[in-house]
Amino acid sequence: MWADVERFGIDELIAADRGRAGNSRAVSFAVQVPELTSVGVHWHDYYELGYVLEGRATHVVNGIAHPAGPGTVFLLSPADLHAIEPFGTQPLRVLNAVLHPHLVESTLESVVPGGELDLPWSGPAQPGVGVQVRRIIEEQSRRAAGWDVVVESALRTIVVELARHSVQPGDPGRHVVGGPGPPAHVGRALRHVERHFREPLTLAEVAAVAHLSPHWFSEQFRRATGDSFQSYLRRRRLQFARALLESTDLAVSEVCHAAGFNDSSYFGRAYRAQYGVPPSGRARRASADEVTVRNR
C-alpha cells in the first residue's frame, strides 16, 4: 500500500524533455510514450493527457476505478490524483502528455465559456483523437523543424475534441459543454483555486486574480457559485481529502495537511460536518473487485 503520495512538477518534466531534445526554446508541454508498470497514487501541478496505445489497466482516479485499454483517453486536472495498475500479458504503452495549465485553459475557453471544465474526463476516444495521437508520436520522434508547433496544435485539437464530446445531449448527470458558466473573471478565480487549493489561499489573493477588490469579488463569487469563498475552498479541500482517504493508506494527519488544512481538530470537525463520519472512518471504493494499486 502507499506510504506517501507523490507530487510531480511541470517545470522539471518540461526541462528534462527539452534537455533530451537539445531544444532551448520554451514549450508548454512534454510528451513521452512509456511502457508503464504499476504507478502509485500521485498528483501534479499540471494537466495530464493520456491515450492508451497497447495493453490494459485499471486506472484509479480520485478513488474510483476505470477500465483502460487501447483507445482509452483521459484528461486530468491539477486537482486530480490517480494511479495505474496494468494487467494481462501485454505491456501498457501510453502516450503521456504533460500540459501547462495555460495551454489547456486557453484552449478550452473557446469551447467552454467561463472555463467550467468538469474534469477529470476518461473514456473511449473519438476516431479523430487517434489520428492526432499518431501525428504527435511521429513528430515527437522525428523532431523536424517546427515539430513543437505541430505537436502543440495536435494537443490542442485533442483537448477541443474531448470538450466537444464530453457530454452528449440527454446524457444525465453531466454538464453541457458550452452551457451557462460563471463570468470570465470568476472563472479565472475558480481555475486558480483548482490549481492551488492545497496551498494557503486568501480571499485577497484570489480576488487579485479576478482583478477585483476583495469585497466586490466576494459578492461576485457568491452570486456565481452560491457559496462564500471560504466555504467553497473548505469544501474543495474536503473533497480532495476524501479522495485521498479512499485511495490511500495515509494517516488522517497526513491527509489533513496534504489537502491544505493546518489544524487536525478543525479538519476532523469539518469532515464530519460535510460527510457525516469522521475521517478515521474511511471507506475504500476503488472497485467492486477490491483493486489494489501498488506503490512504485
ChimeraX commands (.cxc) that place a marker at each C-alpha (Angstrom):
marker #1 position 0.00,0.00,0.00 radius 0.5
marker #1 position 1.03,3.62,-0.39 radius 0.5
marker #1 position 3.20,5.13,2.30 radius 0.5
marker #1 position 3.03,8.58,0.75 radius 0.5
marker #1 position 1.63,10.44,-2.23 radius 0.5
marker #1 position 3.99,11.84,-4.84 radius 0.5
marker #1 position 3.52,15.18,-6.50 radius 0.5
marker #1 position 5.15,15.97,-9.83 radius 0.5
marker #1 position 6.01,19.45,-11.08 radius 0.5
marker #1 position 5.72,20.60,-14.68 radius 0.5
marker #1 position 8.89,22.72,-14.75 radius 0.5
marker #1 position 11.16,19.75,-14.07 radius 0.5
marker #1 position 9.42,17.48,-16.58 radius 0.5
marker #1 position 9.43,20.03,-19.39 radius 0.5
marker #1 position 13.06,20.94,-18.68 radius 0.5
marker #1 position 14.06,17.27,-18.82 radius 0.5
marker #1 position 12.21,16.77,-22.10 radius 0.5
marker #1 position 13.76,19.91,-23.60 radius 0.5
marker #1 position 17.20,18.71,-22.50 radius 0.5
marker #1 position 16.76,15.34,-24.18 radius 0.5
marker #1 position 15.76,17.08,-27.39 radius 0.5
marker #1 position 18.58,19.60,-27.21 radius 0.5
marker #1 position 16.00,22.35,-27.62 radius 0.5
marker #1 position 16.36,25.57,-25.64 radius 0.5
marker #1 position 13.09,27.14,-26.84 radius 0.5
marker #1 position 10.38,27.28,-24.19 radius 0.5
marker #1 position 7.42,24.99,-24.74 radius 0.5
marker #1 position 4.24,24.39,-22.73 radius 0.5
marker #1 position 4.17,20.59,-22.90 radius 0.5
marker #1 position 6.24,17.44,-22.68 radius 0.5
marker #1 position 5.31,14.17,-24.40 radius 0.5
marker #1 position 6.53,10.63,-23.77 radius 0.5
marker #1 position 5.43,7.15,-24.82 radius 0.5
marker #1 position 6.47,4.96,-21.89 radius 0.5
marker #1 position 5.78,1.32,-21.10 radius 0.5
marker #1 position 4.20,1.55,-17.68 radius 0.5
marker #1 position 4.32,-0.81,-14.74 radius 0.5
marker #1 position 2.39,-0.10,-11.55 radius 0.5
marker #1 position 2.17,3.65,-10.97 radius 0.5
marker #1 position 1.38,4.62,-7.39 radius 0.5
marker #1 position -1.11,7.28,-6.46 radius 0.5
marker #1 position 0.12,10.79,-7.20 radius 0.5
marker #1 position -0.92,14.21,-8.34 radius 0.5
marker #1 position 0.73,17.07,-10.18 radius 0.5
marker #1 position 0.60,20.80,-10.81 radius 0.5
marker #1 position -0.25,20.42,-14.50 radius 0.5
marker #1 position -2.91,18.86,-16.71 radius 0.5
marker #1 position -2.16,15.33,-17.88 radius 0.5
marker #1 position -3.41,13.86,-21.14 radius 0.5
marker #1 position -3.12,10.12,-21.66 radius 0.5
marker #1 position -4.00,7.82,-24.57 radius 0.5
marker #1 position -3.59,4.05,-24.24 radius 0.5
marker #1 position -1.83,2.57,-27.27 radius 0.5
marker #1 position -1.40,-1.04,-26.12 radius 0.5
marker #1 position -2.26,-3.14,-23.09 radius 0.5
marker #1 position -4.90,-2.91,-20.39 radius 0.5
marker #1 position -5.00,-1.48,-16.90 radius 0.5
marker #1 position -7.15,-0.31,-14.05 radius 0.5
marker #1 position -6.94,3.47,-13.81 radius 0.5
marker #1 position -7.96,4.73,-10.37 radius 0.5
marker #1 position -8.91,8.42,-10.47 radius 0.5
marker #1 position -9.88,10.16,-7.24 radius 0.5
marker #1 position -10.53,6.78,-5.66 radius 0.5
marker #1 position -12.75,5.43,-8.45 radius 0.5
marker #1 position -11.55,2.63,-10.76 radius 0.5
marker #1 position -11.93,2.94,-14.54 radius 0.5
marker #1 position -11.01,0.30,-17.13 radius 0.5
marker #1 position -8.34,1.39,-19.59 radius 0.5
marker #1 position -7.43,-0.29,-22.86 radius 0.5
marker #1 position -6.38,0.62,-26.42 radius 0.5
marker #1 position -8.12,3.82,-27.43 radius 0.5
marker #1 position -8.91,4.98,-23.89 radius 0.5
marker #1 position -8.18,8.66,-23.41 radius 0.5
marker #1 position -8.12,10.69,-20.21 radius 0.5
marker #1 position -7.52,14.29,-19.22 radius 0.5
marker #1 position -6.77,15.09,-15.58 radius 0.5
marker #1 position -6.57,18.45,-13.86 radius 0.5
marker #1 position -4.08,19.56,-11.19 radius 0.5
marker #1 position -6.81,18.78,-8.64 radius 0.5
marker #1 position -7.00,15.07,-9.50 radius 0.5
marker #1 position -5.00,12.20,-8.03 radius 0.5
marker #1 position -4.62,8.90,-9.82 radius 0.5
marker #1 position -2.83,5.57,-10.04 radius 0.5
marker #1 position -2.43,2.92,-12.74 radius 0.5
marker #1 position -2.25,-0.87,-12.38 radius 0.5
marker #1 position -1.61,-2.78,-15.63 radius 0.5
marker #1 position -2.84,-6.34,-16.01 radius 0.5
marker #1 position -2.55,-9.09,-18.61 radius 0.5
marker #1 position 0.49,-10.17,-20.58 radius 0.5
marker #1 position 0.82,-7.22,-22.95 radius 0.5
marker #1 position 2.88,-4.19,-21.83 radius 0.5
marker #1 position 0.95,-0.99,-21.20 radius 0.5
marker #1 position 2.07,1.69,-23.67 radius 0.5
marker #1 position 0.60,5.13,-23.20 radius 0.5
marker #1 position 1.02,8.45,-24.94 radius 0.5
marker #1 position 1.52,10.68,-21.92 radius 0.5
marker #1 position 1.43,14.45,-22.32 radius 0.5
marker #1 position 2.24,16.94,-19.58 radius 0.5
marker #1 position 0.32,20.14,-20.38 radius 0.5
marker #1 position 0.84,23.57,-18.91 radius 0.5
marker #1 position -2.40,24.91,-17.36 radius 0.5
marker #1 position -2.39,27.92,-19.67 radius 0.5
marker #1 position -2.30,25.68,-22.75 radius 0.5
marker #1 position -5.34,23.68,-21.65 radius 0.5
marker #1 position -7.37,26.53,-20.19 radius 0.5
marker #1 position -6.83,28.92,-23.08 radius 0.5
marker #1 position -7.89,26.14,-25.47 radius 0.5
marker #1 position -10.98,25.18,-23.52 radius 0.5
marker #1 position -12.19,28.74,-23.11 radius 0.5
marker #1 position -13.02,28.71,-26.82 radius 0.5
marker #1 position -15.28,25.68,-26.27 radius 0.5
marker #1 position -16.46,26.09,-22.68 radius 0.5
marker #1 position -17.25,29.75,-21.97 radius 0.5
marker #1 position -16.49,30.68,-18.39 radius 0.5
marker #1 position -13.99,27.87,-18.03 radius 0.5
marker #1 position -16.27,25.26,-16.39 radius 0.5
marker #1 position -14.09,22.25,-17.28 radius 0.5
marker #1 position -15.81,19.47,-15.28 radius 0.5
marker #1 position -12.70,17.29,-15.15 radius 0.5
marker #1 position -11.49,14.56,-14.98 radius 0.5
marker #1 position -12.50,13.01,-18.30 radius 0.5
marker #1 position -11.92,9.34,-19.09 radius 0.5
marker #1 position -13.34,7.01,-21.71 radius 0.5
marker #1 position -13.12,5.82,-25.31 radius 0.5
marker #1 position -11.58,8.36,-27.66 radius 0.5
marker #1 position -13.27,9.70,-30.78 radius 0.5
marker #1 position -11.69,8.49,-34.07 radius 0.5
marker #1 position -10.14,11.88,-34.72 radius 0.5
marker #1 position -8.17,11.70,-31.50 radius 0.5
marker #1 position -6.28,8.62,-32.69 radius 0.5
marker #1 position -5.25,10.48,-35.83 radius 0.5
marker #1 position -3.80,13.31,-33.77 radius 0.5
marker #1 position -2.05,10.88,-31.42 radius 0.5
marker #1 position -0.27,9.22,-34.35 radius 0.5
marker #1 position 0.81,12.61,-35.64 radius 0.5
marker #1 position 2.17,13.57,-32.23 radius 0.5
marker #1 position 4.19,10.36,-32.00 radius 0.5
marker #1 position 5.63,10.83,-35.49 radius 0.5
marker #1 position 6.55,14.48,-34.93 radius 0.5
marker #1 position 7.95,13.75,-31.49 radius 0.5
marker #1 position 10.12,11.01,-32.94 radius 0.5
marker #1 position 11.43,12.93,-35.96 radius 0.5
marker #1 position 11.77,16.35,-34.30 radius 0.5
marker #1 position 12.00,18.06,-37.67 radius 0.5
marker #1 position 11.90,21.85,-37.89 radius 0.5
marker #1 position 8.69,23.13,-36.35 radius 0.5
marker #1 position 7.82,19.82,-34.68 radius 0.5
marker #1 position 6.88,21.52,-31.42 radius 0.5
marker #1 position 4.37,23.80,-33.16 radius 0.5
marker #1 position 2.75,20.82,-34.85 radius 0.5
marker #1 position 2.63,18.81,-31.60 radius 0.5
marker #1 position 1.11,21.68,-29.64 radius 0.5
marker #1 position -1.52,22.14,-32.34 radius 0.5
marker #1 position -2.37,18.42,-32.22 radius 0.5
marker #1 position -2.60,18.50,-28.42 radius 0.5
marker #1 position -4.95,21.48,-28.55 radius 0.5
marker #1 position -7.06,19.66,-31.14 radius 0.5
marker #1 position -7.40,16.63,-28.85 radius 0.5
marker #1 position -8.44,18.83,-25.93 radius 0.5
marker #1 position -11.09,20.50,-28.11 radius 0.5
marker #1 position -12.37,17.09,-29.30 radius 0.5
marker #1 position -12.66,15.89,-25.71 radius 0.5
marker #1 position -14.55,19.02,-24.72 radius 0.5
marker #1 position -16.95,18.75,-27.65 radius 0.5
marker #1 position -17.77,15.12,-26.94 radius 0.5
marker #1 position -17.56,15.06,-23.15 radius 0.5
marker #1 position -21.36,15.23,-22.94 radius 0.5
marker #1 position -23.97,14.32,-25.48 radius 0.5
marker #1 position -27.46,15.84,-25.29 radius 0.5
marker #1 position -29.66,13.82,-22.99 radius 0.5
marker #1 position -26.75,12.27,-21.09 radius 0.5
marker #1 position -27.98,12.61,-17.49 radius 0.5
marker #1 position -25.85,13.78,-14.63 radius 0.5
marker #1 position -23.13,15.51,-16.60 radius 0.5
marker #1 position -22.52,19.07,-17.65 radius 0.5
marker #1 position -23.43,20.52,-21.03 radius 0.5
marker #1 position -20.41,21.84,-22.88 radius 0.5
marker #1 position -20.92,25.43,-23.85 radius 0.5
marker #1 position -23.72,25.81,-21.31 radius 0.5
marker #1 position -24.01,28.73,-18.91 radius 0.5
marker #1 position -20.95,29.23,-16.77 radius 0.5
marker #1 position -19.65,31.83,-14.32 radius 0.5
marker #1 position -18.45,35.23,-15.57 radius 0.5
marker #1 position -14.97,35.15,-17.05 radius 0.5
marker #1 position -13.34,36.88,-14.09 radius 0.5
marker #1 position -14.90,34.42,-11.65 radius 0.5
marker #1 position -13.92,31.57,-13.95 radius 0.5
marker #1 position -10.29,32.68,-13.75 radius 0.5
marker #1 position -10.55,32.73,-9.97 radius 0.5
marker #1 position -12.10,29.25,-9.85 radius 0.5
marker #1 position -9.32,27.84,-12.02 radius 0.5
marker #1 position -6.76,29.44,-9.71 radius 0.5
marker #1 position -8.45,27.80,-6.73 radius 0.5
marker #1 position -8.46,24.42,-8.51 radius 0.5
marker #1 position -4.69,24.62,-9.05 radius 0.5
marker #1 position -3.79,25.98,-5.62 radius 0.5
marker #1 position -6.45,24.92,-3.11 radius 0.5
marker #1 position -3.96,22.67,-1.30 radius 0.5
marker #1 position -1.81,25.74,-0.60 radius 0.5
marker #1 position -2.53,28.70,1.71 radius 0.5
marker #1 position -5.06,30.85,-0.15 radius 0.5
marker #1 position -6.61,34.16,0.85 radius 0.5
marker #1 position -9.63,35.97,-0.49 radius 0.5
marker #1 position -7.43,38.93,-1.39 radius 0.5
marker #1 position -5.05,36.75,-3.44 radius 0.5
marker #1 position -7.83,35.14,-5.47 radius 0.5
marker #1 position -9.62,38.49,-5.88 radius 0.5
marker #1 position -6.42,39.85,-7.43 radius 0.5
marker #1 position -6.52,37.01,-9.98 radius 0.5
marker #1 position -10.03,38.17,-10.90 radius 0.5
marker #1 position -8.82,41.83,-10.99 radius 0.5
marker #1 position -11.46,42.82,-8.43 radius 0.5
marker #1 position -11.42,44.29,-4.94 radius 0.5
marker #1 position -11.85,41.65,-2.22 radius 0.5
marker #1 position -15.30,42.98,-1.23 radius 0.5
marker #1 position -16.65,43.10,-4.79 radius 0.5
marker #1 position -15.06,39.76,-5.65 radius 0.5
marker #1 position -16.68,38.16,-2.59 radius 0.5
marker #1 position -20.11,39.29,-3.77 radius 0.5
marker #1 position -19.47,38.19,-7.36 radius 0.5
marker #1 position -18.12,34.83,-6.21 radius 0.5
marker #1 position -21.15,34.12,-4.03 radius 0.5
marker #1 position -23.50,35.14,-6.82 radius 0.5
marker #1 position -21.79,32.81,-9.29 radius 0.5
marker #1 position -21.25,29.78,-7.05 radius 0.5
marker #1 position -23.96,30.11,-4.41 radius 0.5
marker #1 position -21.31,29.92,-1.71 radius 0.5
marker #1 position -18.84,32.12,0.07 radius 0.5
marker #1 position -15.20,31.91,-0.92 radius 0.5
marker #1 position -14.14,30.31,2.37 radius 0.5
marker #1 position -16.96,27.74,2.27 radius 0.5
marker #1 position -16.13,26.86,-1.33 radius 0.5
marker #1 position -12.44,26.49,-0.53 radius 0.5
marker #1 position -13.16,24.32,2.52 radius 0.5
marker #1 position -15.49,22.06,0.55 radius 0.5
marker #1 position -12.93,21.65,-2.25 radius 0.5
marker #1 position -10.24,20.69,0.25 radius 0.5
marker #1 position -12.60,18.22,1.91 radius 0.5
marker #1 position -13.38,16.61,-1.45 radius 0.5
marker #1 position -9.69,16.12,-2.08 radius 0.5
marker #1 position -9.18,14.78,1.45 radius 0.5
marker #1 position -11.99,12.28,0.94 radius 0.5
marker #1 position -10.43,11.06,-2.30 radius 0.5
marker #1 position -7.09,10.63,-0.54 radius 0.5
marker #1 position -8.67,8.70,2.33 radius 0.5
marker #1 position -10.49,6.42,-0.11 radius 0.5
marker #1 position -7.45,5.89,-2.34 radius 0.5
marker #1 position -4.53,5.59,0.05 radius 0.5
marker #1 position -3.44,4.38,3.45 radius 0.5
marker #1 position -2.17,7.80,4.52 radius 0.5
marker #1 position -2.72,8.72,8.14 radius 0.5
marker #1 position -5.51,11.20,8.81 radius 0.5
marker #1 position -2.96,13.79,9.93 radius 0.5
marker #1 position -1.08,13.41,6.62 radius 0.5
marker #1 position -4.31,13.76,4.62 radius 0.5
marker #1 position -5.21,16.83,6.66 radius 0.5
marker #1 position -2.03,18.65,5.63 radius 0.5
marker #1 position -1.97,17.30,2.06 radius 0.5
marker #1 position -5.45,18.75,1.48 radius 0.5
marker #1 position -4.46,22.19,2.75 radius 0.5
marker #1 position -5.69,22.12,6.36 radius 0.5
marker #1 position -3.35,23.21,9.14 radius 0.5
marker #1 position -5.37,22.07,12.16 radius 0.5
marker #1 position -6.22,18.36,12.55 radius 0.5
marker #1 position -9.02,19.05,15.03 radius 0.5
marker #1 position -10.66,21.56,12.71 radius 0.5
marker #1 position -10.22,19.17,9.80 radius 0.5
marker #1 position -11.94,16.38,11.73 radius 0.5
marker #1 position -14.90,18.57,12.66 radius 0.5
marker #1 position -15.27,19.92,9.11 radius 0.5
marker #1 position -15.04,16.44,7.60 radius 0.5
marker #1 position -17.70,15.06,9.94 radius 0.5
marker #1 position -20.00,18.02,9.25 radius 0.5
marker #1 position -19.60,17.52,5.48 radius 0.5
marker #1 position -19.82,13.73,5.24 radius 0.5
marker #1 position -21.44,12.59,8.48 radius 0.5
marker #1 position -18.50,10.40,9.52 radius 0.5
marker #1 position -15.07,11.18,10.96 radius 0.5
marker #1 position -12.08,10.98,8.59 radius 0.5
marker #1 position -10.84,7.96,10.56 radius 0.5
marker #1 position -13.89,6.05,9.29 radius 0.5
marker #1 position -12.53,5.89,5.75 radius 0.5
marker #1 position -14.23,3.70,3.16 radius 0.5
marker #1 position -12.39,2.18,0.22 radius 0.5
marker #1 position -14.22,2.37,-3.09 radius 0.5
marker #1 position -11.54,1.64,-5.70 radius 0.5
marker #1 position -13.65,-1.09,-7.33 radius 0.5
marker #1 position -16.08,-3.85,-6.65 radius 0.5
marker #1 position -13.25,-6.34,-7.07 radius 0.5
marker #1 position -11.07,-4.64,-4.43 radius 0.5
marker #1 position -8.49,-3.45,-6.96 radius 0.5
marker #1 position -5.13,-2.98,-5.27 radius 0.5
marker #1 position -2.77,-0.45,-6.78 radius 0.5
marker #1 position 0.80,-0.95,-5.62 radius 0.5
marker #1 position 3.31,1.76,-5.00 radius 0.5
marker #1 position 6.13,2.26,-7.47 radius 0.5
marker link #1:1,2 radius 0.2
marker link #1:2,3 radius 0.2
marker link #1:3,4 radius 0.2
marker link #1:4,5 radius 0.2
marker link #1:5,6 radius 0.2
marker link #1:6,7 radius 0.2
marker link #1:7,8 radius 0.2
marker link #1:8,9 radius 0.2
marker link #1:9,10 radius 0.2
marker link #1:10,11 radius 0.2
marker link #1:11,12 radius 0.2
marker link #1:12,13 radius 0.2
marker link #1:13,14 radius 0.2
marker link #1:14,15 radius 0.2
marker link #1:15,16 radius 0.2
marker link #1:16,17 radius 0.2
marker link #1:17,18 radius 0.2
marker link #1:18,19 radius 0.2
marker link #1:19,20 radius 0.2
marker link #1:20,21 radius 0.2
marker link #1:21,22 radius 0.2
marker link #1:22,23 radius 0.2
marker link #1:23,24 radius 0.2
marker link #1:24,25 radius 0.2
marker link #1:25,26 radius 0.2
marker link #1:26,27 radius 0.2
marker link #1:27,28 radius 0.2
marker link #1:28,29 radius 0.2
marker link #1:29,30 radius 0.2
marker link #1:30,31 radius 0.2
marker link #1:31,32 radius 0.2
marker link #1:32,33 radius 0.2
marker link #1:33,34 radius 0.2
marker link #1:34,35 radius 0.2
marker link #1:35,36 radius 0.2
marker link #1:36,37 radius 0.2
marker link #1:37,38 radius 0.2
marker link #1:38,39 radius 0.2
marker link #1:39,40 radius 0.2
marker link #1:40,41 radius 0.2
marker link #1:41,42 radius 0.2
marker link #1:42,43 radius 0.2
marker link #1:43,44 radius 0.2
marker link #1:44,45 radius 0.2
marker link #1:45,46 radius 0.2
marker link #1:46,47 radius 0.2
marker link #1:47,48 radius 0.2
marker link #1:48,49 radius 0.2
marker link #1:49,50 radius 0.2
marker link #1:50,51 radius 0.2
marker link #1:51,52 radius 0.2
marker link #1:52,53 radius 0.2
marker link #1:53,54 radius 0.2
marker link #1:54,55 radius 0.2
marker link #1:55,56 radius 0.2
marker link #1:56,57 radius 0.2
marker link #1:57,58 radius 0.2
marker link #1:58,59 radius 0.2
marker link #1:59,60 radius 0.2
marker link #1:60,61 radius 0.2
marker link #1:61,62 radius 0.2
marker link #1:62,63 radius 0.2
marker link #1:63,64 radius 0.2
marker link #1:64,65 radius 0.2
marker link #1:65,66 radius 0.2
marker link #1:66,67 radius 0.2
marker link #1:67,68 radius 0.2
marker link #1:68,69 radius 0.2
marker link #1:69,70 radius 0.2
marker link #1:70,71 radius 0.2
marker link #1:71,72 radius 0.2
marker link #1:72,73 radius 0.2
marker link #1:73,74 radius 0.2
marker link #1:74,75 radius 0.2
marker link #1:75,76 radius 0.2
marker link #1:76,77 radius 0.2
marker link #1:77,78 radius 0.2
marker link #1:78,79 radius 0.2
marker link #1:79,80 radius 0.2
marker link #1:80,81 radius 0.2
marker link #1:81,82 radius 0.2
marker link #1:82,83 radius 0.2
marker link #1:83,84 radius 0.2
marker link #1:84,85 radius 0.2
marker link #1:85,86 radius 0.2
marker link #1:86,87 radius 0.2
marker link #1:87,88 radius 0.2
marker link #1:88,89 radius 0.2
marker link #1:89,90 radius 0.2
marker link #1:90,91 radius 0.2
marker link #1:91,92 radius 0.2
marker link #1:92,93 radius 0.2
marker link #1:93,94 radius 0.2
marker link #1:94,95 radius 0.2
marker link #1:95,96 radius 0.2
marker link #1:96,97 radius 0.2
marker link #1:97,98 radius 0.2
marker link #1:98,99 radius 0.2
marker link #1:99,100 radius 0.2
marker link #1:100,101 radius 0.2
marker link #1:101,102 radius 0.2
marker link #1:102,103 radius 0.2
marker link #1:103,104 radius 0.2
marker link #1:104,105 radius 0.2
marker link #1:105,106 radius 0.2
marker link #1:106,107 radius 0.2
marker link #1:107,108 radius 0.2
marker link #1:108,109 radius 0.2
marker link #1:109,110 radius 0.2
marker link #1:110,111 radius 0.2
marker link #1:111,112 radius 0.2
marker link #1:112,113 radius 0.2
marker link #1:113,114 radius 0.2
marker link #1:114,115 radius 0.2
marker link #1:115,116 radius 0.2
marker link #1:116,117 radius 0.2
marker link #1:117,118 radius 0.2
marker link #1:118,119 radius 0.2
marker link #1:119,120 radius 0.2
marker link #1:120,121 radius 0.2
marker link #1:121,122 radius 0.2
marker link #1:122,123 radius 0.2
marker link #1:123,124 radius 0.2
marker link #1:124,125 radius 0.2
marker link #1:125,126 radius 0.2
marker link #1:126,127 radius 0.2
marker link #1:127,128 radius 0.2
marker link #1:128,129 radius 0.2
marker link #1:129,130 radius 0.2
marker link #1:130,131 radius 0.2
marker link #1:131,132 radius 0.2
marker link #1:132,133 radius 0.2
marker link #1:133,134 radius 0.2
marker link #1:134,135 radius 0.2
marker link #1:135,136 radius 0.2
marker link #1:136,137 radius 0.2
marker link #1:137,138 radius 0.2
marker link #1:138,139 radius 0.2
marker link #1:139,140 radius 0.2
marker link #1:140,141 radius 0.2
marker link #1:141,142 radius 0.2
marker link #1:142,143 radius 0.2
marker link #1:143,144 radius 0.2
marker link #1:144,145 radius 0.2
marker link #1:145,146 radius 0.2
marker link #1:146,147 radius 0.2
marker link #1:147,148 radius 0.2
marker link #1:148,149 radius 0.2
marker link #1:149,150 radius 0.2
marker link #1:150,151 radius 0.2
marker link #1:151,152 radius 0.2
marker link #1:152,153 radius 0.2
marker link #1:153,154 radius 0.2
marker link #1:154,155 radius 0.2
marker link #1:155,156 radius 0.2
marker link #1:156,157 radius 0.2
marker link #1:157,158 radius 0.2
marker link #1:158,159 radius 0.2
marker link #1:159,160 radius 0.2
marker link #1:160,161 radius 0.2
marker link #1:161,162 radius 0.2
marker link #1:162,163 radius 0.2
marker link #1:163,164 radius 0.2
marker link #1:164,165 radius 0.2
marker link #1:165,166 radius 0.2
marker link #1:166,167 radius 0.2
marker link #1:167,168 radius 0.2
marker link #1:168,169 radius 0.2
marker link #1:169,170 radius 0.2
marker link #1:170,171 radius 0.2
marker link #1:171,172 radius 0.2
marker link #1:172,173 radius 0.2
marker link #1:173,174 radius 0.2
marker link #1:174,175 radius 0.2
marker link #1:175,176 radius 0.2
marker link #1:176,177 radius 0.2
marker link #1:177,178 radius 0.2
marker link #1:178,179 radius 0.2
marker link #1:179,180 radius 0.2
marker link #1:180,181 radius 0.2
marker link #1:181,182 radius 0.2
marker link #1:182,183 radius 0.2
marker link #1:183,184 radius 0.2
marker link #1:184,185 radius 0.2
marker link #1:185,186 radius 0.2
marker link #1:186,187 radius 0.2
marker link #1:187,188 radius 0.2
marker link #1:188,189 radius 0.2
marker link #1:189,190 radius 0.2
marker link #1:190,191 radius 0.2
marker link #1:191,192 radius 0.2
marker link #1:192,193 radius 0.2
marker link #1:193,194 radius 0.2
marker link #1:194,195 radius 0.2
marker link #1:195,196 radius 0.2
marker link #1:196,197 radius 0.2
marker link #1:197,198 radius 0.2
marker link #1:198,199 radius 0.2
marker link #1:199,200 radius 0.2
marker link #1:200,201 radius 0.2
marker link #1:201,202 radius 0.2
marker link #1:202,203 radius 0.2
marker link #1:203,204 radius 0.2
marker link #1:204,205 radius 0.2
marker link #1:205,206 radius 0.2
marker link #1:206,207 radius 0.2
marker link #1:207,208 radius 0.2
marker link #1:208,209 radius 0.2
marker link #1:209,210 radius 0.2
marker link #1:210,211 radius 0.2
marker link #1:211,212 radius 0.2
marker link #1:212,213 radius 0.2
marker link #1:213,214 radius 0.2
marker link #1:214,215 radius 0.2
marker link #1:215,216 radius 0.2
marker link #1:216,217 radius 0.2
marker link #1:217,218 radius 0.2
marker link #1:218,219 radius 0.2
marker link #1:219,220 radius 0.2
marker link #1:220,221 radius 0.2
marker link #1:221,222 radius 0.2
marker link #1:222,223 radius 0.2
marker link #1:223,224 radius 0.2
marker link #1:224,225 radius 0.2
marker link #1:225,226 radius 0.2
marker link #1:226,227 radius 0.2
marker link #1:227,228 radius 0.2
marker link #1:228,229 radius 0.2
marker link #1:229,230 radius 0.2
marker link #1:230,231 radius 0.2
marker link #1:231,232 radius 0.2
marker link #1:232,233 radius 0.2
marker link #1:233,234 radius 0.2
marker link #1:234,235 radius 0.2
marker link #1:235,236 radius 0.2
marker link #1:236,237 radius 0.2
marker link #1:237,238 radius 0.2
marker link #1:238,239 radius 0.2
marker link #1:239,240 radius 0.2
marker link #1:240,241 radius 0.2
marker link #1:241,242 radius 0.2
marker link #1:242,243 radius 0.2
marker link #1:243,244 radius 0.2
marker link #1:244,245 radius 0.2
marker link #1:245,246 radius 0.2
marker link #1:246,247 radius 0.2
marker link #1:247,248 radius 0.2
marker link #1:248,249 radius 0.2
marker link #1:249,250 radius 0.2
marker link #1:250,251 radius 0.2
marker link #1:251,252 radius 0.2
marker link #1:252,253 radius 0.2
marker link #1:253,254 radius 0.2
marker link #1:254,255 radius 0.2
marker link #1:255,256 radius 0.2
marker link #1:256,257 radius 0.2
marker link #1:257,258 radius 0.2
marker link #1:258,259 radius 0.2
marker link #1:259,260 radius 0.2
marker link #1:260,261 radius 0.2
marker link #1:261,262 radius 0.2
marker link #1:262,263 radius 0.2
marker link #1:263,264 radius 0.2
marker link #1:264,265 radius 0.2
marker link #1:265,266 radius 0.2
marker link #1:266,267 radius 0.2
marker link #1:267,268 radius 0.2
marker link #1:268,269 radius 0.2
marker link #1:269,270 radius 0.2
marker link #1:270,271 radius 0.2
marker link #1:271,272 radius 0.2
marker link #1:272,273 radius 0.2
marker link #1:273,274 radius 0.2
marker link #1:274,275 radius 0.2
marker link #1:275,276 radius 0.2
marker link #1:276,277 radius 0.2
marker link #1:277,278 radius 0.2
marker link #1:278,279 radius 0.2
marker link #1:279,280 radius 0.2
marker link #1:280,281 radius 0.2
marker link #1:281,282 radius 0.2
marker link #1:282,283 radius 0.2
marker link #1:283,284 radius 0.2
marker link #1:284,285 radius 0.2
marker link #1:285,286 radius 0.2
marker link #1:286,287 radius 0.2
marker link #1:287,288 radius 0.2
marker link #1:288,289 radius 0.2
marker link #1:289,290 radius 0.2
marker link #1:290,291 radius 0.2
marker link #1:291,292 radius 0.2
marker link #1:292,293 radius 0.2
marker link #1:293,294 radius 0.2
marker link #1:294,295 radius 0.2
marker link #1:295,296 radius 0.2
view
